[in-house]
Each structure stands twice: as structure tokens, then as C-alpha cells.
């Protein structure tokens, strides 16, 4: 029995067109897997995401978490009728890291009609927990123009 939460079967290439734009494109965030109830994305640790002391900037972890959660919400809803927008994000930075690749594991805690709540765990290549984040996304009807 599948607990697939997605609006349709999204290929990674289609999801990565979304991630390829704007800030997520600049930071090279990419989806690497879509499971029944989880979206997984990566972000390389480059100078673009480091703070002045050479380690990962906490804000970059938040960008990764909010991006993967927001994209996940928009993959659940009918894109012709609704849009998901970030409403609240928090993050606990647990371990510093200066190189490698981050892996964001985004799973739903709550999927409602007007809001989604996501749990995002960010790990390094050694599977060490770097950051834990929770994102609330507001689901709004698209207004006709």
C-alpha cells in the first residue's frame, strides 16, 4: 500500500527545473529523490554558502530547508488552483561543516487544506545531523488575473 502524497508522478528533471531558478539555482540545490512521502535534495558546500570564518552559514541551511519544503508543498497541490508559500521556518544548527555536500530529507508532518508542516533534516556525507528544521507552508488559492 502506497502513501504517495504527490499531486502527480514528478520526474526529477521536472523538479530540478524549479530548483534551477533564482536563489536555489545560484546555490546549486538539486532534487535527488522523490519517495512516497519524502523529497530529498542536495546542496554543495561552496564559498557561496559559507560565513566569513569558512564554515557553512546557518542562513544557507535555512535556505535549503525552506526551499525543499516549499517545493514539496507545491508538488502536493494542484498548481492550476493553489500555491504554497512559506509562512514560518525555524532551524537548530547542530554541527558545523566546511566542505562536502549537504542532504536535505524533507517529510510531511501535516498536510491540511490550508497549511502543510514539514520536517527537514539536513545531514552531511557522513550522515551526521547538521541541522533540523521545521517549515510551515500556507496554501492559498490562486487569484485569477
Secondary structure, DSSP 8 states (H G I E B T S, - for coil): ------SS---HHHHHHHHTSHHHHHTT-EEEEEETTEEEEEEE--GGGB-TTSSB-HHHHHHHHHHHHHHHHHHHS-TTTEEEEEEEEEEEE-----SSEEEEEEEEEEE-SSEEEEEEEEE-TT--EEEEEEEEEEEEE----
